[in-house]
Amino acid sequence: MSTAPGPQSVAAPARLAAVDSYRLTGHAEDPDLDGVVAHLAHVLRVPAAVINLVGSDLQCYPAECGVGAPASHVPDRVSFCAHVVAERAPLTVPDARNHPVFCENPLVIAGRVAAYLGVPLIDEDGFVLGTLSVFDSRPREFTAQDREVLETLVGLVRAVLSLRRRIARHVWDAQLLAAQGRVLEEVATGRPLAGTLELLAAAVRDLTPTADAPRLQTLHEAVDRLTAVATHADDRRRAMERMAHQDSLTGLANRAHVTRAGPAALAAGGAILFIDLDRFKEVNDRGGHALGDQLLIRIARRLREQVEDVAPDAIIGRLGGDEFAAVLPGLDRDAATRLGRHLVHVLVDEVVVGRRTLRVSSSIGLAMAGPGSRFDDVLRAADDAMYAAKEDGRGALHLLES
């Protein structure tokens, strides 16, 4: 028999991971395990009996009788149970006070332990988790029959701990499955991404403390997968929302959004500018739709920049083809007129088509809205004013009252 446990075998990462998989840090509150140690203490007439899961310099007691603590810290070098783990064999110490190693055990020095008998607790995967042990406060020769009692009962301990671990795994798996279901339900119902991610974070907080290493890996993989699903769904939802109110070519609001949001924007009064490009059809016919699209994109960018500089709350949209509108909440006639005249000068472009250069200008109609004005009426008036501007010679601003 060696005189001290091999520290590498006690502290082996795989063995410690196996111990950790039982998720026990103290009394398991299991009547079967409590019954085992109580029976041992009674049959062998000892003051203390323990089921001990041995960590590194740590002894954890899922069940104990006579110790009065859920765990204790004893260096592996002088630990009876660490020696059993290292040797994977039973250990009998008749008088620890005279033992060259265990005489330095704190419980021996304190006079609480003089004799020890322990057998290894080996789980179904072959890892030595710890021991089933008894202690006597007086020197004692434990018999072979005493050891047989421990070796018989250690099988029951192994079975109970294994069952507890299986149940805990099923519970954990069910909790993870439920969390996944809640997240997917959030995604399916279009809930905001921030709330979905917080739900995931809460699941991680709940599941991490009871997860062993393989389950932590499973949890992290599930979180990564669900985060990707939720983020992708949120991106799609946002894209669909943009498509529902945004012109795909220019990025401005589309007609549907202008007519939907316009009434609220002009509820307290304001103005609408209706813009139509002059000679745009000629650009399309001579240069093709690609050239026309490039022109529309440039005009839309300029329109947005100029209008938002004056009216940050404006709704700027492409109504279709080469028609644009700017809904201007709260702007009075003078401010709207100044903006319209400025746009007449700004929304001008030149397009080279073959050997010709076409000058494209903008005809703009302006209509004012008072509190309570019907949006459709104001928009129609701005449209009429735009046609009046074209009749005046194009590249001009025309004002109509609604």
C-alpha positions as CSV (number, residue, x, y, z in Angstrom):
1,M,0.0,0.0,0.0
2,S,1.3,3.4,-0.9
3,T,1.5,6.0,1.9
4,A,-0.1,8.9,0.0
5,P,-2.7,9.3,-2.8
6,G,-1.5,10.0,-6.3
7,P,-2.5,13.7,-6.8
8,Q,-2.7,13.3,-10.6
9,S,-5.3,10.6,-10.4
10,V,-7.4,12.4,-7.8
11,A,-7.3,15.7,-9.8
12,A,-7.7,14.1,-13.2
13,P,-10.0,16.5,-15.3
14,A,-12.1,13.7,-16.6
15,R,-12.8,12.3,-13.1
16,L,-13.6,15.7,-11.7
17,A,-15.9,16.3,-14.6
18,A,-17.7,13.0,-13.8
19,V,-18.0,14.1,-10.2
20,D,-19.4,17.5,-11.3
21,S,-22.0,15.9,-13.5
22,Y,-23.9,14.8,-10.4
23,R,-24.3,18.5,-9.5
24,L,-24.0,17.8,-5.8
25,T,-22.3,20.3,-3.5
26,G,-23.6,19.1,-0.2
27,H,-26.5,17.1,1.3
28,A,-28.6,15.5,-1.4
29,E,-31.7,15.3,0.9
30,D,-32.3,11.8,-0.4
31,P,-33.9,9.5,2.2
32,D,-32.3,6.4,0.6
33,L,-28.8,7.9,0.9
34,D,-29.5,9.1,4.4
35,G,-30.7,5.6,5.3
36,V,-27.5,4.1,4.0
37,V,-25.2,6.1,6.3
38,A,-27.6,5.8,9.3
39,H,-27.6,2.0,8.8
40,L,-23.8,1.9,8.5
41,A,-23.4,3.9,11.7
42,H,-25.8,1.6,13.6
43,V,-24.5,-1.7,12.2
44,L,-20.8,-1.0,12.6
45,R,-21.2,1.0,15.8
46,V,-19.3,4.1,14.6
47,P,-19.9,7.8,15.3
48,A,-19.6,8.9,11.7
49,A,-20.5,7.5,8.2
50,V,-20.4,9.4,5.0
51,I,-21.0,9.2,1.2
52,N,-18.2,11.3,-0.1
53,L,-17.7,12.8,-3.6
54,V,-14.1,13.7,-3.7
55,G,-13.0,16.8,-5.5
56,S,-9.6,18.4,-5.5
57,D,-8.8,19.0,-1.8
58,L,-12.5,18.9,-1.2
59,Q,-14.9,16.3,0.3
60,C,-18.5,16.7,-0.5
61,Y,-21.1,14.7,1.5
62,P,-24.4,13.8,-0.3
63,A,-25.3,12.0,2.9
64,E,-23.5,12.0,6.3
65,C,-24.1,10.8,9.8
66,G,-22.1,12.2,12.6
67,V,-20.1,14.9,10.7
68,G,-22.6,17.7,10.8
69,A,-21.3,19.5,7.7
70,P,-22.2,19.3,4.0
71,A,-18.5,19.3,3.0
72,S,-15.0,19.7,4.3
73,H,-11.7,20.9,2.9
74,V,-8.8,18.4,3.5
75,P,-5.7,18.3,1.4
76,D,-5.6,15.2,-0.8
77,R,-2.2,14.3,0.5
78,V,-3.7,13.5,4.0
79,S,-7.2,12.6,3.0
80,F,-8.4,9.0,3.7
81,C,-11.0,9.2,0.9
82,A,-8.6,10.8,-1.7
83,H,-6.3,7.8,-1.0
84,V,-9.2,5.4,-1.8
85,V,-9.9,7.3,-5.0
86,A,-6.2,7.3,-6.1
87,E,-5.8,3.6,-5.4
88,R,-9.3,2.5,-6.6
89,A,-9.3,0.1,-3.7
90,P,-10.7,-0.2,-0.2
91,L,-8.6,1.3,2.7
92,T,-8.5,0.3,6.3
93,V,-6.6,2.4,8.9
94,P,-6.8,0.9,12.4
95,D,-5.0,3.8,14.1
96,A,-4.5,6.9,12.1
97,R,-2.6,8.6,15.0
98,N,0.4,6.4,14.2
99,H,0.1,6.4,10.5
100,P,3.0,8.2,8.7
101,V,0.6,10.2,6.4
102,F,-2.9,10.3,8.0
103,C,-1.6,11.4,11.3
104,E,-1.5,14.9,9.7
105,N,-5.2,14.8,8.8
106,P,-7.0,17.7,10.6
107,L,-9.7,15.4,12.0
108,V,-7.0,13.1,13.4
109,I,-5.1,16.0,14.9
110,A,-8.4,17.2,16.5
111,G,-9.0,13.8,18.0
112,R,-12.2,13.2,16.1
113,V,-10.9,10.4,14.0
114,A,-8.7,7.5,14.9
115,A,-9.8,4.6,12.7
116,Y,-11.1,4.6,9.1
117,L,-12.7,2.1,6.7
118,G,-13.7,3.1,3.2
119,V,-14.5,1.5,-0.2
120,P,-14.4,3.2,-3.6
121,L,-17.7,4.6,-5.1
122,I,-17.3,3.8,-8.8
123,D,-20.0,5.1,-11.2
124,E,-21.5,3.3,-14.2
125,D,-18.9,5.0,-16.5
126,G,-16.0,3.6,-14.5
127,F,-14.9,6.8,-12.7
128,V,-14.1,6.7,-9.0
129,L,-16.4,9.4,-7.7
130,G,-15.4,9.1,-4.0
131,T,-16.1,6.7,-1.2
132,L,-18.5,5.1,1.2
133,S,-16.7,5.4,4.5
134,V,-17.0,5.1,8.3
135,F,-14.9,6.7,11.0
136,D,-14.3,5.8,14.6
137,S,-13.0,8.2,17.2
138,R,-11.0,5.3,18.8
139,P,-8.4,3.0,17.3
140,R,-10.2,-0.1,15.8
141,E,-9.5,-3.2,13.7
142,F,-12.3,-3.3,11.1
143,T,-13.1,-6.8,10.0
144,A,-13.5,-8.3,6.5
145,Q,-17.2,-8.6,7.3
146,D,-17.4,-4.9,8.1
147,R,-15.9,-4.2,4.7
148,E,-18.4,-6.5,3.0
149,V,-21.2,-4.4,4.5
150,L,-19.8,-1.3,2.9
151,E,-19.2,-3.1,-0.4
152,T,-22.8,-4.3,-0.5
153,L,-24.2,-0.9,0.3
154,V,-22.0,1.0,-2.1
155,G,-23.9,-0.6,-5.0
156,L,-27.1,0.9,-3.7
157,V,-25.4,4.3,-3.4
158,R,-24.2,4.0,-7.0
159,A,-27.7,3.1,-8.2
160,V,-29.4,6.0,-6.3
161,L,-26.9,8.6,-7.5
162,S,-27.1,7.3,-11.1
163,L,-30.9,7.5,-11.0
164,R,-30.7,11.1,-9.6
165,R,-28.4,12.1,-12.4
166,R,-30.6,10.6,-15.0
167,I,-33.7,12.3,-13.6
168,A,-31.8,15.6,-13.4
169,R,-30.7,15.2,-17.0
170,H,-34.3,14.6,-18.1
171,V,-35.5,17.6,-16.2
172,W,-32.7,19.8,-17.6
173,D,-33.4,18.5,-21.2
174,A,-37.1,19.3,-20.7
175,Q,-36.2,22.8,-19.4
176,L,-34.0,23.4,-22.4
177,L,-36.7,22.1,-24.8
178,A,-39.3,24.4,-23.1
179,A,-37.0,27.4,-23.4
180,Q,-36.4,26.6,-27.1
181,G,-40.2,26.5,-27.6
182,R,-40.7,29.8,-25.9
183,V,-38.0,31.5,-28.1
184,L,-39.4,30.0,-31.3
185,E,-42.9,31.2,-30.3
186,E,-41.5,34.7,-29.8
187,V,-39.9,34.5,-33.3
188,A,-43.1,33.1,-34.9
189,T,-45.2,35.9,-33.4
190,G,-42.8,38.6,-34.6
191,R,-41.9,39.8,-31.1
192,P,-39.0,42.4,-30.9
193,L,-35.5,40.9,-31.2
194,A,-34.3,42.5,-27.9
195,G,-37.1,40.7,-25.9
196,T,-36.3,37.4,-27.6
197,L,-32.6,37.7,-26.8
198,E,-33.4,38.5,-23.2
199,L,-35.5,35.4,-23.0
200,L,-32.5,33.4,-24.3
201,A,-30.2,35.1,-21.7
202,A,-32.7,34.2,-18.9
203,A,-32.7,30.5,-20.1
204,V,-28.9,30.5,-20.0
205,R,-28.9,31.9,-16.5
206,D,-31.4,29.3,-15.3
207,L,-29.8,26.2,-17.0
208,T,-26.1,26.9,-16.6
209,P,-25.8,26.1,-12.8
210,T,-27.2,22.6,-13.3
211,A,-25.4,21.7,-16.5
212,D,-22.4,19.5,-16.8
213,A,-19.7,20.1,-19.5
214,P,-21.6,18.2,-22.3
215,R,-24.8,20.0,-21.5
216,L,-23.1,23.4,-21.4
217,Q,-21.9,22.6,-24.9
218,T,-25.4,21.7,-25.9
219,L,-26.8,24.8,-24.3
220,H,-24.3,27.1,-26.1
221,E,-25.0,25.4,-29.4
222,A,-28.7,25.9,-28.9
223,V,-28.3,29.5,-28.0
224,D,-26.1,30.1,-31.0
225,R,-28.7,28.4,-33.3
226,L,-31.7,30.2,-31.7
227,T,-29.9,33.6,-31.8
228,A,-29.2,33.0,-35.6
229,V,-32.9,32.1,-36.2
230,A,-34.2,35.0,-34.2
231,T,-31.8,37.5,-35.8
232,H,-32.6,36.2,-39.3
233,A,-36.3,36.4,-38.6
234,D,-35.9,39.9,-37.3
235,D,-34.0,40.9,-40.4
236,R,-36.7,39.5,-42.6
237,R,-39.4,41.2,-40.7
238,R,-37.6,44.5,-40.9
239,A,-37.0,44.0,-44.6
240,M,-40.7,43.3,-45.1
241,E,-41.6,46.3,-43.1
242,R,-39.3,48.4,-45.3
243,M,-40.8,46.9,-48.4
244,A,-44.2,47.7,-47.2
245,H,-43.5,51.5,-47.0
246,Q,-40.3,52.0,-48.9
247,D,-39.7,52.5,-52.6
248,S,-37.3,49.8,-53.7
249,L,-35.4,52.0,-56.2
250,T,-34.9,55.3,-54.4
251,G,-35.3,54.3,-50.7
252,L,-37.9,57.0,-50.3
253,A,-41.3,56.3,-48.9
254,N,-43.7,54.6,-51.4
255,R,-47.1,55.9,-52.3
256,A,-48.8,53.6,-49.8
257,H,-46.8,55.0,-46.9
258,V,-47.2,58.6,-48.0
259,T,-51.0,58.2,-48.1
260,R,-51.1,56.2,-44.9
261,A,-48.8,58.5,-42.8
262,G,-49.7,61.8,-44.5
263,P,-53.0,62.5,-42.7
264,A,-51.5,62.4,-39.3
265,A,-48.5,64.4,-40.4
266,L,-50.8,67.3,-41.7
267,A,-53.4,67.0,-38.9
268,A,-52.3,70.4,-37.5
269,G,-51.6,71.9,-40.9
270,G,-48.7,72.2,-43.3
271,A,-48.0,71.8,-47.0
272,I,-47.4,69.3,-49.8
273,L,-44.9,69.7,-52.6
274,F,-45.7,67.6,-55.7
275,I,-42.7,67.1,-58.0
276,D,-42.6,65.8,-61.5
277,L,-39.5,65.5,-63.7
278,D,-39.6,67.3,-67.0
279,R,-38.5,65.3,-70.1
280,F,-38.0,62.1,-68.1
281,K,-39.9,60.0,-70.7
282,E,-37.4,61.2,-73.3
283,V,-34.6,60.0,-71.1
284,N,-36.2,56.6,-70.7
285,D,-37.1,56.3,-74.4
286,R,-33.7,57.3,-75.7
287,G,-31.3,56.1,-73.0
288,G,-33.2,53.1,-71.6
289,H,-34.6,52.3,-68.2
290,A,-31.2,51.8,-66.5
291,L,-30.3,55.4,-67.3
292,G,-33.7,56.6,-66.1
293,D,-33.3,54.7,-62.9
294,Q,-29.9,56.3,-62.2
295,L,-31.5,59.7,-62.7
296,L,-34.3,59.0,-60.4
297,I,-31.9,57.8,-57.7
298,R,-29.8,61.1,-58.0
299,I,-32.9,63.2,-57.9
300,A,-34.3,61.3,-54.9
301,R,-31.1,61.7,-52.9
302,R,-31.0,65.5,-53.6
303,L,-34.7,65.9,-52.7
304,R,-34.2,64.1,-49.4
305,E,-31.1,66.1,-48.5
306,Q,-32.7,69.5,-49.3
307,V,-36.1,68.8,-47.7
308,E,-34.8,67.2,-44.5
309,D,-32.5,70.1,-43.9
310,V,-35.6,72.5,-43.7
311,A,-38.2,70.0,-42.4
312,P,-36.7,67.1,-40.5
313,D,-40.2,65.6,-39.9
314,A,-41.1,65.6,-43.5
315,I,-42.4,62.5,-45.3
316,I,-40.6,62.3,-48.6
317,G,-41.8,59.7,-51.1
318,R,-41.9,58.5,-54.7
319,L,-45.4,58.2,-55.8
320,G,-44.6,56.3,-58.9
321,G,-42.6,56.8,-62.2
322,D,-41.0,60.2,-62.0
323,E,-43.5,61.7,-59.5
324,F,-42.4,62.6,-56.0
325,A,-44.1,64.3,-53.0
326,A,-42.8,66.0,-49.9
327,V,-45.3,66.2,-47.0
328,L,-44.3,69.2,-44.8
329,P,-45.9,69.2,-41.3
330,G,-46.2,72.6,-39.8
331,L,-44.6,74.7,-42.6
332,D,-46.3,77.9,-43.4
333,R,-46.9,79.3,-46.9
334,D,-43.7,81.4,-46.9
335,A,-41.4,78.6,-45.7
336,A,-43.0,76.1,-48.1
337,T,-42.7,78.5,-51.0
338,R,-39.0,79.2,-50.3
339,L,-38.3,75.5,-50.2
340,G,-40.3,74.8,-53.4
341,R,-38.4,77.6,-55.3
342,H,-35.1,76.2,-54.0
343,L,-36.0,72.7,-55.2
344,V,-36.8,74.1,-58.6
345,H,-33.1,75.2,-58.9
346,V,-31.7,72.1,-57.2
347,L,-33.6,69.3,-58.8
348,V,-32.1,69.8,-62.3
349,D,-29.9,67.3,-64.0
350,E,-28.2,66.7,-67.3
351,V,-28.2,63.3,-69.0
352,V,-26.0,62.3,-71.9
353,V,-28.0,60.2,-74.4
354,G,-26.0,59.3,-77.4
355,R,-24.7,62.5,-78.8
356,R,-27.3,64.6,-77.1
357,T,-27.4,66.1,-73.6
358,L,-30.9,66.3,-72.2
359,R,-31.6,68.8,-69.5
360,V,-34.1,67.5,-67.0
361,S,-35.9,70.0,-64.8
362,S,-38.6,69.7,-62.2
363,S,-42.2,71.1,-62.2
364,I,-43.4,71.5,-58.6
365,G,-46.9,72.1,-57.3
366,L,-47.5,73.5,-53.8
367,A,-50.7,73.2,-51.8
368,M,-51.3,74.4,-48.3
369,A,-53.2,72.4,-45.6
370,G,-55.0,73.9,-42.7
371,P,-56.0,72.1,-39.5
372,G,-58.5,69.4,-40.3
373,S,-57.9,69.5,-44.1
374,R,-58.4,66.2,-45.9
375,F,-55.1,64.8,-46.9
376,D,-56.4,63.4,-50.2
377,D,-57.7,66.8,-51.1
378,V,-54.4,68.6,-50.4
379,L,-52.5,66.0,-52.4
380,R,-54.8,66.4,-55.3
381,A,-54.5,70.1,-55.1
382,A,-50.7,69.8,-55.2
383,D,-50.9,67.5,-58.2
384,D,-53.1,70.1,-60.0
385,A,-50.6,72.8,-59.1
386,M,-47.8,70.7,-60.6
387,Y,-49.7,70.4,-63.9
388,A,-50.2,74.2,-63.8
389,A,-46.5,74.6,-63.4
390,K,-45.9,72.5,-66.5
391,E,-48.4,74.6,-68.4
392,D,-46.5,77.7,-67.3
393,G,-43.4,76.4,-69.1
394,R,-41.9,73.6,-66.9
395,G,-39.1,74.0,-64.3
396,A,-41.3,76.2,-62.1
397,L,-43.2,76.3,-58.8
398,H,-47.0,76.8,-58.8
399,L,-49.1,77.3,-55.6
400,L,-52.7,76.3,-55.1
401,E,-54.7,76.6,-51.8
402,S,-56.6,73.5,-50.8
